[in-house]
Amino acid sequence: MTESPDRIYATPQAQVGDFAFNEDVVRVFPDMIKRSVPGYPTIVENIGVLAAQFAQPGAPLYDLGSSLGAVTQALRRHVKVDGCRVIAVDNSSAMVERCREYLHAQDAMFQELLPVEVIEADILALDFQPCALVAMNFTLQFVPRERRDELLGRIRQALLPGGALILSEKLRFEDAEEHQLLTDLHIAFKRANGYSELEIAQKRSALENVMHPDSLEEHRERLLAAGFSKVVPWFQCLNFASLIALP
């Protein structure tokens, strides 16, 4: 499927509204995410590789905040365990509709892929089945902070022994100089990918009220408090990282 270039914030806006995963974002999302998140393709593909190590016969794999299904597609490519299926969940109807189209196209290109169910739902209200893996790829940062403990606790309870949570997030840093350095380098990354100063500034304004990153230490403490036994960072590029949390 053809991608549209991300030009959402290319013209001045009198008032920048809060960022939303609406039709406009869905149309340009593959371009937006590649140009905004350093290491994104590596993270996505390797979530599939990692998931293959934790998958168990008959146990579902969750992709929470699945957007257009990039992680779901990686899970389907790499996991070859009998009876597994992917449950992809997103609360944006526009994302869900386009995700189903992408997965249908994947079905046409590959044989013997894991079955997948795409659900439009709020992950905070989801009734989790016992599962071998949960992937949250840049999703928790959009969940209200006061609901994060509860969500991670329910995920921990749903995970089978030997399973894992893979959590990817933008990070903030406790040290002010470190935080500023990595913020500046991230802006340089976006400039290098063709975003103008106007686009960078307006998108930052759009995200201020809806995306709230935590530090690596906060993630670790929250996951351990939720009942996970070990938290292992496996990837970081600038201020974006991914962790494995073991039950």
Buried (B, 14 or more C-beta within 10 A) or exposed (E): EEEEEBEBBEEEEEEBEEBEBEEBBBBBBBBBBBBBBBBBEEBBBBBBEBBBEBBBEEBBBBBBBBBBBBBBBBBBBBBEBEEBBBBBBBBBEBBBEBBBEBBEEBEEEEEEBBEBEBBBBEBEEBEBEEBBBBBBBBBBBBBEEEEBEEBBBBBBEBBBEEBBBBBBBBBBBEEEEEBEBBBEEBBEBBEEEEBEEEBBBBBBBBBEEEBBBBBBEBBBEBBEEBBBEEBEBBBBBBBBBBBBBBB
